[in-house]
Amino acid sequence: KWSKATDVVHTYILARATERQGELVDVDTASPEGVQEAHLYITPKRRMGVGNHSYIYQAELELPRELLVKPKTCAICSCEGEAIAKEEEEDHVREIHEIKKQHAPYCEHLDDGVPRPKTAKVSVTAKLTMPRSRSENHEQHLSNEAWNYMNFPDSFFEHWNGYNIIRPCHDPVPVGAVVPQFYGYYRPEEKGKGFKSPILLLEHCGVQANMRSLTLEERRECWSLIERLHLGGFVHNSVYERNVLIQNGPVQWSPFRRSSLHPRFRLIDFGRCEEVDECGGNAYTEHDRTDRQFRLDFLHDKDHDYD
């Protein structure tokens, strides 16, 4: 059980980014197509860490099955009823019927006797902000991070097999995802009395990396994530080893097969992240900090070419 205490239930609405940097608006819940509903289960017992602006929890997200599984088409059911159109050919008339897709529970023609639940639970990371103080607007910090996730290029989230050369490093590095998968930013429906934090949902990507325990190749892989962030048009502005996560890999394998022999890394904490300026000066400054944080020396190594 999560807890013996009485559950506290709040309703949250998914937010989306606007073209204006840092601005978010709630999605329209009055859509005639209806609104998909999910449930997030958070308990204080599963708090994983505390940052400068937020609390981090391991949570369970319960989703409708139709969001995770494609619907099936039954040819028999689709042919039942009146045709929506008819086409006359030389010796026969062809009837056109509407395709009827369905989710479980399936019709008698597709039912194979295997019970299928209507929902599925997945483990996620939930990031909640601290209450606003006189000196810090913690909620705005989390909102900025959400906006950045919504505007990152798709390549930041994609897992690729193989290796690539990320200059100025001459050695190949893996080209997995740069950041965790982003599952949305949610704001409380009712402000009411008392503080209710917005919620940022992310993929759970392991634990904080310790650069002193990593090999040179692994530290170069961590460095390559910052470089790929720059190549994608963003600077992190908070490069510390605590903002690099390490997990067993490869991530495309089942969790039961993953091993510490194949570590994978991801960048987190983008509340201060911003776009690379026109001259690239902020990215160059971050190069120097990354070298020091990741115990490398690319910027001062005469054997490397930076043209």
N, C-alpha and C positions, 0 to 999 in steps of 0.2 A: 504494500500500500504506500501511496505517496505520503500520507500523513493521517493521523487520527483526528486532527483538528477539522473543524467545519470548513468546507471549501468556500473561497471567496471568488465570485464570478463577475467579470467585467466584459463589456463588449468593445471590440476594437475594429477600426475601419482601415483598410489598406490605403496607403497614400501613393501618389505617383508624382514624378518630377515634371516641372514646367521648363520652358526654355530659359527662364531667368535663373541664373546660378544660385543654388541654395534654396530655391523656392519649391515647396511641395503643396499639393492639394489632395483632398480626399477623393476617392473614386465615387462615382454616382451610384448610390445604393437604391435608387428608384428605377433602375433599368427594368423594362418590361420582360426581359429574359430571365429575371431573377438574379440573385446573388449567391455565389458559391460560399458555403460556410465551412470553416475548419475550427478545430479546438486545439488550444495550446495548454499544456499542463506544466506548471512551474512550481517548484517547491524550494524553500530556503535551504533545505538539506543538500541540494545539488548545486550550490554556488561554487563555481570553479575558480573565480578570481575577482579582484577589485582593481580597477584602473583609476586614472586621475579624474575621470568624469563619469564612470559607469560601473555597473556590476554585471558579471558574466555568469550565466547559468547554463547547465545542460538540461534541456527540456524535451518533452515529447510533443510532436505535432501530429494530430490526427486529421487525416484528409479524406474527402470522399473518394471512393475507389475510381470513379470515372475521370478524376484528374490524373490518375496514374496509369490506367489501363485503357487501351483503345477499344472502342465498341466493336461488336461483331455484327455481321450482316447475315440474316437468315433469308435464303432465296425463296423458301416456301412461304414464309410469312409475307414477304414482299410481293408475291404474286397473288395473294389473297385480296379480295375486294375489287372495286371498280378500277379500271385503268385510267390513268390521267391523260393518256393520249393514245391514238391509234394511227398506224401507218399502213397504207394499202400497198402491197407489192403484187407481182404478177399473178400468183396463184394462191395467196393467203393474205391475211391481215395480221400485222404484228401489234400486240398490245404493249404499251409502256407503263410500268408501274413504278410507284415511288419506292426508293430504297429505304428499308426500315432497319435502322441500326439500334442496337440494344446493349445495355449493360446488365450485369447480373442483378437479380436472378433472370436467367435466360428462359426463352420459350422451350416448349417440349422438344423441339427439333434440335436445339443446340445444347440442351441440358445433358451433361455427362454424369450427373450424380455427385459431383464434387462440390461441397459447400464453399461458398465464397462470401466473405464478409463485405458489408457495404462500405467499410472504412478501413484505412491502414495507418499504422503509426510509424513514424520515423524519428530518429534522434537528431536534434538540431542544437545549435548554440543560440541562446537568447541574450541579447545585450540590452540592458535597461539603464537609463540615465539616473544620476543622482539629482535630488531636488536642487533648484536654482538657489545660488547663494548671492551675497552682495557683490562678490568679486568675480564670479564665474556663472555663465549661462550654459550649464551642462546640457540642457535639452537642445540648444542650438548646435552644439558640438555633434551630438548624435544625428541631428537632422542633416548637417553638412555631410556626414559620413554616408548617410542613406542616399543623398543626392549624387554623391560621387559614384557609388555602386551602380546607380541607375544610368549613369552616363559613361561608365567605362566601356571601351570597345569589347566586342564579343570575344576577341582573342584572349582577353585576360581570364576568362572563365573556362576556356577550352583545354582539354587534355589531349596532347599529341604524343605519339610514340616517336622514339628516336632522339637525336641530339642536333644541336645547332651551334654555330660559332657566334658568340656575342662579344664584339670588340669592346675594349682592347684586349680581352682575354683570348689567347690563341688556342686554348683547349676546348673541346666540345663540352657542352652542358645539356642536361635534359631540358625538354621544352614542354613541361606540363603546365597546368594552370598557374597564373600569377597570384590570384586571390581566391578566397572561398566562394562557393556558389551562394548567390544572394536570393533569399526567399521572401523578401518584402520588408517594408517598414510600415508599422501599424500604430495608429493614434487612437486614444480613448474616444468613444462615441460621446460620452457625457463628461464634461469637466468636473462639475459638482464640487463638493467640499473635499478637501484633502488632495494631496499630490498623487497623480496617476502617471507613471512614466510611459512614454512611447516605447515600442519594442522593435528592435532590429533583429531579424532572423537570418542566420547564416549556417552554412555547412560546418559541421564539427570537424576540425582539421588537425587534431592532436594537441601537443603541449608546446610551451615556449622552448625555443632552441637555446642551447648554451654553446657559444662560439668556441670556447676553450676545449670543448669535448668533440668538436667536429674536425674532420680531416680537411686538408687544403682544398681538395676537390669539392667537398660539401660546402665549404665557405664560399667558394667561387660560384656554386650554384645559387646560394642565397644572394650573392652580389648580383648575379644575372637577373634576378627578379626585379631589383631596383632599376637596372638598366632597361629592362623591357617595359617597366612602368614609364620611364622617361621616353622611350621610343613610341609609346602609345599616347604621349602628350600630357603626362601628369608627373608631378613631383610629390613625394610622400610627406616631407616636412616634419617627420617624426621618426627618423631612422634610429632605432635601437634594437638590440637583439631580442628584447621582449616582444617586439612586433613582428617576429618571424616564428612561425609554427613549424614543428616537425612531426611527421606521422609515418607509420610503417607503410611500405609500398610494395609493388606498384598499386596505385589507387584503382586501376581498372580490374584488379583481381578481387576476389571475394575477401572480406575482412578476415576470414579464417585462414587464408593463404598468405596474407601480407607478412612481411618480415622486416626487422630492423636492419637487415642487410641491404635493403633497398629504400632508404629514407627519402621522403618527399617533403618539400617545403612550400610554404605559402605566406604571403604578406597579409597583415591585418592592421586595423586602426587607421582609418582614413579621414578622421575628423578634421585634420589640418591640411589634408591633401588639396592641391590646387593645380591648375594647368601650367604647363611649361611656358615661361614668358617668351617674347619674340626673339630675344637674343640668346636664349638658352642659359642665361647666367645662373638662374636658381637651380637648374639641373646640374651645372658644373659644380656649384657649391656643395650640392648634396653628394656628388661623387666623392669629394674629400672626406665627408663625414662617414660615408658608407665604407670607405677604405679603412678608417680607424675602427669603426664599430665591428667590422667583420674580420679584422686583423689581417688585412691585405695591404698591398703597396702598388696598386696599378698606376696612380697619378704620378708617382715619383720614380717609376721603374724606367730606366733609359732604354731597355730592350723592347718596350712597347711603342707602337706607332699610334698616334691619336688624330691623324689627319682625316 
